[in-house]
């Protein structure tokens, strides 16, 4: 009887862990979208934007 109960509890714990693991990507979308991506765009596109503004201001 105790073995059956321990197997059931182990299965329930494993199912809860799998459900929590499936929720993680959804929870990570918001920090990525609002914190990491804007900073990455500034780092990657910032120098290009500065060069474009310099080139356009020099052409006028």
N, CA, C and O atoms as CSV, one atom per row, in Angstrom:
chain,resi,resn,atom,element,x,y,z
A,1,UNK,N,N,0.818,-1.197,0.000
A,1,UNK,CA,C,0.000,0.000,0.000
A,1,UNK,C,C,0.860,1.259,0.000
A,1,UNK,O,O,0.583,2.211,-0.730
A,2,UNK,N,N,1.905,1.255,0.825
A,2,UNK,CA,C,2.778,2.425,0.884
A,2,UNK,C,C,3.533,2.631,-0.430
A,2,UNK,O,O,3.767,3.768,-0.839
A,3,UNK,N,N,3.911,1.546,-1.086
A,3,UNK,CA,C,4.599,1.669,-2.372
A,3,UNK,C,C,3.687,2.277,-3.429
A,3,UNK,O,O,4.123,3.100,-4.235
A,4,UNK,N,N,2.436,1.875,-3.423
A,4,UNK,CA,C,1.480,2.428,-4.385
A,4,UNK,C,C,1.289,3.915,-4.140
A,4,UNK,O,O,1.276,4.703,-5.085
A,5,UNK,N,N,1.142,4.302,-2.890
A,5,UNK,CA,C,0.971,5.720,-2.559
A,5,UNK,C,C,2.215,6.526,-2.923
A,5,UNK,O,O,2.106,7.634,-3.449
A,6,UNK,N,N,3.396,5.975,-2.644
A,6,UNK,CA,C,4.621,6.702,-2.972
A,6,UNK,C,C,4.778,6.850,-4.481
A,6,UNK,O,O,5.248,7.884,-4.957
A,7,UNK,N,N,4.386,5.821,-5.238
A,7,UNK,CA,C,4.427,5.925,-6.707
A,7,UNK,C,C,3.462,6.994,-7.205
A,7,UNK,O,O,3.795,7.763,-8.106
A,8,UNK,N,N,2.278,7.044,-6.626
A,8,UNK,CA,C,1.294,8.058,-7.041
A,8,UNK,C,C,1.781,9.461,-6.713
A,8,UNK,O,O,1.661,10.372,-7.533
A,9,UNK,N,N,2.330,9.637,-5.517
A,9,UNK,CA,C,2.849,10.953,-5.140
A,9,UNK,C,C,4.018,11.372,-6.037
A,9,UNK,O,O,4.143,12.539,-6.409
A,10,UNK,N,N,4.857,10.414,-6.372
A,10,UNK,CA,C,5.990,10.700,-7.257
A,10,UNK,C,C,5.497,11.118,-8.639
A,10,UNK,O,O,6.038,12.047,-9.240
A,11,UNK,N,N,4.476,10.436,-9.139
A,11,UNK,CA,C,3.910,10.790,-10.444
A,11,UNK,C,C,3.277,12.183,-10.408
A,11,UNK,O,O,3.448,12.967,-11.342
A,12,UNK,N,N,2.548,12.490,-9.336
A,12,UNK,CA,C,1.931,13.822,-9.216
A,12,UNK,C,C,2.998,14.911,-9.157
A,12,UNK,O,O,2.839,15.964,-9.775
A,13,UNK,N,N,4.077,14.671,-8.426
A,13,UNK,CA,C,5.158,15.653,-8.322
A,13,UNK,C,C,5.828,15.867,-9.676
A,13,UNK,O,O,6.152,16.996,-10.046
A,14,UNK,N,N,6.032,14.776,-10.412
A,14,UNK,CA,C,6.636,14.871,-11.738
A,14,UNK,C,C,5.726,15.646,-12.688
A,14,UNK,O,O,6.209,16.456,-13.479
A,15,UNK,N,N,4.413,15.407,-12.619
A,15,UNK,CA,C,3.468,16.132,-13.471
A,15,UNK,C,C,3.465,17.622,-13.146
A,15,UNK,O,O,3.425,18.452,-14.055
A,16,UNK,N,N,3.508,17.971,-11.855
A,16,UNK,CA,C,3.567,19.393,-11.476
A,16,UNK,C,C,4.839,20.046,-11.982
A,16,UNK,O,O,4.820,21.191,-12.432
A,17,UNK,N,N,5.947,19.315,-11.908
A,17,UNK,CA,C,7.216,19.861,-12.396
A,17,UNK,C,C,7.175,20.069,-13.908
A,17,UNK,O,O,7.684,21.072,-14.408
A,18,UNK,N,N,6.580,19.137,-14.633
A,18,UNK,CA,C,6.472,19.280,-16.081
A,18,UNK,C,C,5.563,20.445,-16.453
A,18,UNK,O,O,5.856,21.175,-17.399
A,19,UNK,N,N,4.470,20.629,-15.725
A,19,UNK,CA,C,3.578,21.757,-15.989
A,19,UNK,C,C,4.286,23.086,-15.720
A,19,UNK,O,O,4.125,24.044,-16.476
A,20,UNK,N,N,5.062,23.139,-14.649
A,20,UNK,CA,C,5.804,24.361,-14.339
A,20,UNK,C,C,6.850,24.639,-15.417
A,20,UNK,O,O,7.086,25.793,-15.773
A,21,UNK,N,N,7.469,23.593,-15.932
A,21,UNK,CA,C,8.472,23.763,-16.982
A,21,UNK,C,C,7.837,24.265,-18.275
A,21,UNK,O,O,8.480,24.996,-19.029
A,22,UNK,N,N,6.605,23.893,-18.541
A,22,UNK,CA,C,5.922,24.376,-19.746
A,22,UNK,C,C,5.528,25.844,-19.632
A,22,UNK,O,O,5.369,26.520,-20.649
A,23,UNK,N,N,5.369,26.346,-18.410
A,23,UNK,CA,C,4.968,27.739,-18.217
A,23,UNK,C,C,6.146,28.706,-18.295
A,23,UNK,O,O,5.935,29.907,-18.463
A,24,UNK,N,N,7.357,28.226,-18.180
A,24,UNK,CA,C,8.530,29.092,-18.122
A,24,UNK,C,C,8.704,29.943,-19.382
A,24,UNK,O,O,8.950,31.141,-19.245
A,25,UNK,N,N,8.592,29.400,-20.605
A,25,UNK,CA,C,8.774,30.266,-21.782
A,25,UNK,C,C,7.782,31.431,-21.829
A,25,UNK,O,O,8.138,32.530,-22.256
A,26,UNK,N,N,6.558,31.201,-21.399
A,26,UNK,CA,C,5.564,32.276,-21.394
A,26,UNK,C,C,5.964,33.356,-20.398
A,26,UNK,O,O,5.789,34.543,-20.672
A,27,UNK,N,N,6.495,32.964,-19.258
A,27,UNK,CA,C,6.907,33.933,-18.252
A,27,UNK,C,C,8.160,34.705,-18.666
A,27,UNK,O,O,8.378,35.821,-18.193
A,28,UNK,N,N,8.974,34.135,-19.533
A,28,UNK,CA,C,10.199,34.802,-19.954
A,28,UNK,C,C,9.983,35.793,-21.083
A,28,UNK,O,O,10.858,36.618,-21.345
A,29,UNK,N,N,8.846,35.735,-21.757
A,29,UNK,CA,C,8.601,36.622,-22.888
A,29,UNK,C,C,8.614,38.083,-22.446
A,29,UNK,O,O,9.216,38.913,-23.127
A,30,UNK,N,N,7.982,38.419,-21.352
A,30,UNK,CA,C,7.867,39.812,-20.926
A,30,UNK,C,C,9.212,40.419,-20.534
A,30,UNK,O,O,9.511,41.525,-20.985
A,31,UNK,N,N,10.039,39.763,-19.723
A,31,UNK,CA,C,11.355,40.369,-19.447
A,31,UNK,C,C,12.201,40.513,-20.704
A,31,UNK,O,O,12.925,41.497,-20.857
A,32,UNK,N,N,12.114,39.534,-21.609
A,32,UNK,CA,C,12.879,39.640,-22.848
A,32,UNK,C,C,12.409,40.819,-23.677
A,32,UNK,O,O,13.226,41.590,-24.180
A,33,UNK,N,N,11.106,40.965,-23.824
A,33,UNK,CA,C,10.563,41.991,-24.700
A,33,UNK,C,C,10.781,43.388,-24.138
A,33,UNK,O,O,11.006,44.320,-24.910
A,34,UNK,N,N,10.724,43.565,-22.843
A,34,UNK,CA,C,10.766,44.909,-22.275
A,34,UNK,C,C,12.121,45.311,-21.705
A,34,UNK,O,O,12.345,46.499,-21.468
A,35,UNK,N,N,13.022,44.380,-21.478
A,35,UNK,CA,C,14.310,44.731,-20.887
A,35,UNK,C,C,15.487,44.397,-21.803
A,35,UNK,O,O,16.328,45.255,-22.073
A,36,UNK,N,N,15.548,43.187,-22.267
A,36,UNK,CA,C,16.736,42.733,-22.971
A,36,UNK,C,C,16.744,43.197,-24.426
A,36,UNK,O,O,17.770,43.679,-24.906
A,37,UNK,N,N,15.614,43.061,-25.143
A,37,UNK,CA,C,15.598,43.439,-26.550
A,37,UNK,C,C,15.840,44.924,-26.771
A,37,UNK,O,O,16.614,45.260,-27.667
A,38,UNK,N,N,15.236,45.836,-26.020
A,38,UNK,CA,C,15.548,47.258,-26.244
A,38,UNK,C,C,17.023,47.590,-26.003
A,38,UNK,O,O,17.614,48.365,-26.755
A,39,UNK,N,N,17.605,47.019,-24.980
A,39,UNK,CA,C,19.024,47.265,-24.717
A,39,UNK,C,C,19.882,46.704,-25.850
A,39,UNK,O,O,20.871,47.322,-26.245
A,40,UNK,N,N,19.511,45.555,-26.363
A,40,UNK,CA,C,20.259,44.958,-27.460
A,40,UNK,C,C,20.137,45.817,-28.724
A,40,UNK,O,O,21.113,45.983,-29.456
A,41,UNK,N,N,18.952,46.359,-28.979
A,41,UNK,CA,C,18.783,47.219,-30.153
A,41,UNK,C,C,19.619,48.482,-30.027
A,41,UNK,O,O,20.197,48.936,-31.014
A,42,UNK,N,N,19.694,49.054,-28.841
A,42,UNK,CA,C,20.503,50.253,-28.653
A,42,UNK,C,C,21.971,49.941,-28.919
A,42,UNK,O,O,22.668,50.721,-29.568
A,43,UNK,N,N,22.431,48.821,-28.426
A,43,UNK,CA,C,23.838,48.454,-28.604
A,43,UNK,C,C,24.134,48.147,-30.066
A,43,UNK,O,O,25.180,48.544,-30.579
A,44,UNK,N,N,23.230,47.449,-30.741
A,44,UNK,CA,C,23.491,47.060,-32.123
A,44,UNK,C,C,23.208,48.175,-33.120
A,44,UNK,O,O,23.970,48.366,-34.067
A,45,UNK,N,N,22.127,48.909,-32.918
A,45,UNK,CA,C,21.718,49.920,-33.885
A,45,UNK,C,C,22.206,51.317,-33.542
A,45,UNK,O,O,22.156,52.203,-34.395
A,46,UNK,N,N,22.667,51.540,-32.343
A,46,UNK,CA,C,23.133,52.857,-31.933
A,46,UNK,C,C,24.271,53.393,-32.787
A,46,UNK,O,O,24.173,54.510,-33.295
A,47,UNK,N,N,25.344,52.638,-32.962
A,47,UNK,CA,C,26.438,53.142,-33.800
A,47,UNK,C,C,26.015,53.390,-35.249
A,47,UNK,O,O,26.473,54.350,-35.869
A,48,UNK,N,N,25.161,52.548,-35.783
A,48,UNK,CA,C,24.688,52.758,-37.157
A,48,UNK,C,C,23.848,54.021,-37.244
A,48,UNK,O,O,23.961,54.764,-38.219
A,49,UNK,N,N,23.019,54.279,-36.263
A,49,UNK,CA,C,22.191,55.485,-36.273
A,49,UNK,C,C,23.058,56.736,-36.166
A,49,UNK,O,O,22.781,57.735,-36.829
A,50,UNK,N,N,24.091,56.696,-35.352
A,50,UNK,CA,C,24.997,57.838,-35.228
A,50,UNK,C,C,25.686,58.110,-36.561
A,50,UNK,O,O,25.802,59.261,-36.979
A,51,UNK,N,N,26.134,57.070,-37.214
A,51,UNK,CA,C,26.806,57.244,-38.507
A,51,UNK,C,C,25.841,57.795,-39.556
A,51,UNK,O,O,26.221,58.658,-40.348
A,52,UNK,N,N,24.614,57.315,-39.570
A,52,UNK,CA,C,23.615,57.810,-40.534
A,52,UNK,C,C,23.339,59.284,-40.286
A,52,UNK,O,O,23.279,60.064,-41.236
A,53,UNK,N,N,23.170,59.681,-39.031
A,53,UNK,CA,C,22.909,61.096,-38.726
A,53,UNK,C,C,24.102,61.971,-39.112
A,53,UNK,O,O,23.921,63.081,-39.613
A,54,UNK,N,N,25.319,61.476,-38.881
A,54,UNK,CA,C,26.513,62.238,-39.269
A,54,UNK,C,C,26.580,62.410,-40.781
A,54,UNK,O,O,26.867,63.498,-41.280
A,55,UNK,N,N,26.308,61.311,-41.515
A,55,UNK,CA,C,26.366,61.378,-42.975
A,55,UNK,C,C,25.294,62.306,-43.522
A,55,UNK,O,O,25.554,63.070,-44.452
A,56,UNK,N,N,24.098,62.251,-42.958
A,56,UNK,CA,C,23.026,63.114,-43.452
A,56,UNK,C,C,23.256,64.570,-43.100
A,56,UNK,O,O,22.940,65.455,-43.896
A,57,UNK,N,N,23.797,64.832,-41.933
A,57,UNK,CA,C,24.033,66.227,-41.556
A,57,UNK,C,C,25.206,66.818,-42.351
A,57,UNK,O,O,25.225,68.022,-42.606
A,58,UNK,N,N,26.163,66.007,-42.739
A,58,UNK,CA,C,27.286,66.477,-43.537
A,58,UNK,C,C,26.883,66.724,-44.985
A,58,UNK,O,O,27.505,67.544,-45.660
A,59,UNK,N,N,25.854,66.034,-45.478
A,59,UNK,CA,C,25.422,66.191,-46.865
A,59,UNK,C,C,24.606,67.451,-47.058
A,59,UNK,O,O,24.501,67.945,-48.181
A,60,UNK,N,N,24.023,67.987,-45.992
A,60,UNK,CA,C,23.193,69.189,-46.129
A,60,UNK,C,C,24.019,70.376,-46.196
A,60,UNK,O,O,23.498,71.486,-46.312
